[in-house]
Amino acid sequence: MKSICLFFASFCICSFAFSQASYLQRIKDTPSVMSHDAVAAYFLSLDSLQEEVKAKVKIFKAENEAVVKSIDPATISQAYMNYGQTVSAADILAMQSAQQKLIAGQQILNDLQVKFGAQKDSIDALYSKDIDVFNTELSKYMSKCSGEVGSVSQCDAMYAALNQSRTKFLNKYFFGPSALYASFLKEYRVAMPAPAIAAALNAMKSAEITMLGIVLPHIEDLAYLELTNDIIILIKEVFVIEYKLWPGK
């Protein structure tokens, strides 16, 4: 009976963690349609999901803290004393192994963060150069064609060229099959979850928590939620399209 109860508890915890992983899966792919309205709707969906995630994170953190605060300080002191008296060579080796695993996992995550940081910096640099070229083209059009217009046909041609530049720019960075920012976000979302969740779990399941026998109700599920929020923040930072870039604006 005890083994059945333990299995059921384990199943419930795994199922609950999976339900939180579904929040990560609810982040939709960036819009493939070149539409100001589509992007606006996409951001609204991100805002709504982020509010849900933040609310759950707040609740789960409070429940974790409540568990820790409910522990009698005397119990903690006794646990330290007992551990110091009963610790074995095998226990020490297990702690060292766990620490090495934590360091290795964190290094993998750090390496990925450096890689993606450099990748984004490179795209940002290209974007900066291209937006400068576009701004020069836009300034020429505004200077020649705002107010009194000397040649309607010439301004129409300049406007058509400007819209072509806008479309080319948006395809290069946001909407094309190989759009730089959209591809970057897709790669990030594939590569980051597994090492980020593993690092968070290793950090939260510290030797001290294990030693004291503390069972926090929200570890893996909280890690999934916080990763979801981090990815939403990154998408909002990257997929910002200036109004002047939309054709016809």
DOKOL-636758 format. One record per residue (C-alpha): z, y, x; residue in one letter. Coordinates in steps of 0.1 Angstrom, whole numbers, plus 5000, padded with zeros to 4 digits. Example, Ala and Ser with C-alpha at 12.3 -4.5 7.8 and 13.67 -1.06 7.14 Angstrom:
REM residues 2
507849555123A 507149895137S 
This chain:
REM residues 249
500050005000M 500950245028K 497550185045S 495750255012I 497650575007C 496850685043L 493250615038F 493150805005F 494851105022A 492351095050S 489451075026F 490751375006C 491051585038I 487551485050C 486051565016S 487851895014F 486651995049A 483051895038F 483352115008S 484052415031Q 481152305053A 478952355022S 479652735025Y 477752725058L 474852545042Q 474752805014R 473553065039I 469853085029K 467053115054D 466053475061T 463353595036P 459853475045S 458253715020V 457554065034M 459254255006S 461954525006H 463254394973D 463454034988A 465554155018V 467754364995A 468454054973A 469053845004Y 471654085016F 473354084982L 473553704983S 475153725018L 477653985006D 478653764977S 479053464998L 480953655025Q 483453784999E 484053424987E 484553305023V 486953595032K 489053525001A 489353155010K 490153235047V 492953465036K 494453195013I 494052915039F 495653115067K 498553205045A 499052835036E 498952735073N 501453015082E 503752905054A 503952555068V 504852685103V 507452925089K 509052655068S 510052455099I 513752485108D 514052645143P 516752375150A 514152115143T 511752265168I 514452285195S 515451925189Q 511751815190A 511451985224Y 514551815237M 513451475224N 510051515239Y 511451605273G 513551295272Q 510951055260T 507751175275V 505950905294S 503150895320A 500750795292A 501751105272D 501151325302I 497751175308L 496851215271A 497851585272M 495851635304Q 492851465288S 493151685257A 493351995279Q 490251895298Q 488451825265K 489552165253L 488252345285I 484952145285A 484352225248G 485052585253Q 482752595283Q 479852455262I 480552715235L 480752995261N 477452885277D 475752885243L 477153235236Q 475853365269V 472453205262K 472053355228F 473453685239G 470853705266A 468153595241Q 469153865216K 469354135244D 465754045254S 464454075218I 466354395214D 464654545245A 461254455231L 462154595197Y 463254915214S 459954965232K 457854875201D 459855105178I 459355395203D 455555335201V 455755325163F 457855645162N 455255825183T 452555715159E 454655815129L 455356155145S 451656225151K 450956145115Y 453756355101M 452756645124S 449156645114K 449256545078C 452456695063S 452157035047G 448657175049E 446156895055V 443056985076G 441156655070S 442056425041V 439856145054S 441356165088Q 444956155074C 443955865052D 442755675082A 445955755101M 448055645072Y 446155315070A 446555265107A 450255335104L 450655075076N 448854825098Q 451354895126S 454154855101R 452854515090T 452254395125K 455854515135F 457554335106L 455554015113N 456454025150K 460154055145Y 461053945110F 458553765088F 455853595109G 455853215116P 457153295151S 459053615142A 461453685170L 464553775152Y 464053515124A 463453245150S 466453355170F 468753325139L 467352985130K 467952845165E 471452995165Y 472352845132R 471152495144V 472852505178A 476252675172M 478052485144P 478952165161A 480352305194P 481952595176A 483752365151I 484752125179A 486152415200A 488152555170A 489552215162L 490652145198N 492252485200A 494152455167M 495352105173K 497352215203S 499751985222A 502652185208E 501552135172I 501051765179T 504351725196M 506251885167L 504451675142G 503251975123I 500451895098V 498552215089L 496752185056P 493752385068H 492252325102I 488652195100E 487952365067D 489252695080L 487052655111A 483952605089Y 484752915068L 485353135099E 482053015114L 480253095082T 481653445082N 480653495119D 477053385111I 476753615081I 477953905103I 475253815129L 472553795103I 473554135089K 473454285124E 470054135133V 468054145101F 468354515095V 464954665088I 464655045089E 463255195057Y 460455375076K 459055035087L 458054925052W 454354965045P 453755255020G 457055425028K 
